[in-house]
Amino acid sequence: MQARPAALVLLDAVLRERRILSQVDVPAEGPQAARAARLADSVLRNLGAVDAVLGPYFTRKPQLPVLNILRLGAVELLVHGEDAHGVLNDLVGIAKSGPRTRKASGLVNAVLRKVAIEGAERFAAAPPQRVPPWIDKALRKRIGAEGIAAMERAHAKMPPLDLTARDGALDIPLAERLPTGSYRLHRHVQVTTLPGFAEGAFWVQDAAAALPVRLLGDVAGKTVLDLCAAPGGKTMQLAAAGANVTALDISGPRMTRVAENLARTGLKATLLTGDAFQHRGGYDAVLLDAPCTATGTIRRHPDLPFLKTEQEVEPLTKLQMRLLDHALSLLNAGGTLVYCTCSLLPVEGAFQITAAFKRHPGLRVIPTDPLALGGDPEWASAEGGLRLLPSFWPERGGMDGFYMAALSLS
């Protein structure tokens, strides 16, 4: 299958079937599969703005298969700058070949012709894809309307590729070394073709996701539990820093991926698959990257706003609370726990820490100085942790949303 029809299959899987984009098999191969994935990603990332462009061209919203063809065409014309003749010819042909879209092929042709002529100005004036109302509600009091708008602008941009170096340094052409130590590539590349990949010199890891390990300080020679470890980026960081790492996750397939990553990088860790609540033992440090709504990763996964719901929040926050309590029970005296989530929601971040203070009178936050990590003062959270937003570092390409805090219990 060619890229455009394959991209439409992916869009249908997300917008109609409510399936996670990364878990949908692309019905194409090689370069066509890669292009299809990029097209679907681009449509989802720009859906709100594209729909604002398309809306005035029809009095009644077309059915989803037709609308997705129009969305794809508009994105190719307005975002990718593709030749109008080729886009129209191909997409009208796709519409004619589908039983659910055949009768709308004339509409597809007429609308996309108008978009090609006059859509650019309307697209430039359209707001970026909005965050879902339940996320907006949770954040507006804390970061304000402009903070939300800045975050939405960050979500609309294709994120750069961040790498963590096994040995602390990389020699990759055009890779920018960030102040926090990660390496960033601003161009689209096939990761496996980069120099050093086969030798395990690096792994893909957003700059924000690479910071929680650093809150543990020097871990060389220490016993460290990476709780909820898959896919293993933090496990590899800990192993590369000289820790005696135990990585635990409930998912067998995801732990297989951790094993593969460790094998490629030549790093060592003890891997366990099982229920975290059944695990016992004492550790000098525990890193808990707790299951969460993953709302902080929308810039990398633009399908999430169409899949996640507010109903997921309460069960996850209850699980986070239980995991945090259990993680504290696994610490040796004087040990350190780092709690983190790739979530934008305060209830999955700072609120978990302040609630834990009430359950554990001896619990305290080990204050983190963002400047010492290569960050900015605005990263600091009131209780002593870090609150990172996608809108931070806009001149560098942003970062994932993350919360993290280092804790000790006396």
Beta strands, then each sheet from edge to edge (+ up, - down):
strand 1: 161-165
strand 2: 176-177
strand 3: 183-185
strand 4: 202-204
strand 5: 223-227
strand 6: 244-249
strand 7: 270-273
strand 8: 283-289
strand 9: 331-341
strand 10: 363-366
strand 11: 386-388
strand 12: 402-409
sheet 1: 2+ 3- 1+ 4-
sheet 2: 7+ 6+ 5+ 8+ 9+ 12- 10+
sheet 3: 7+ 6+ 5+ 8+ 9+ 12- 11+
end
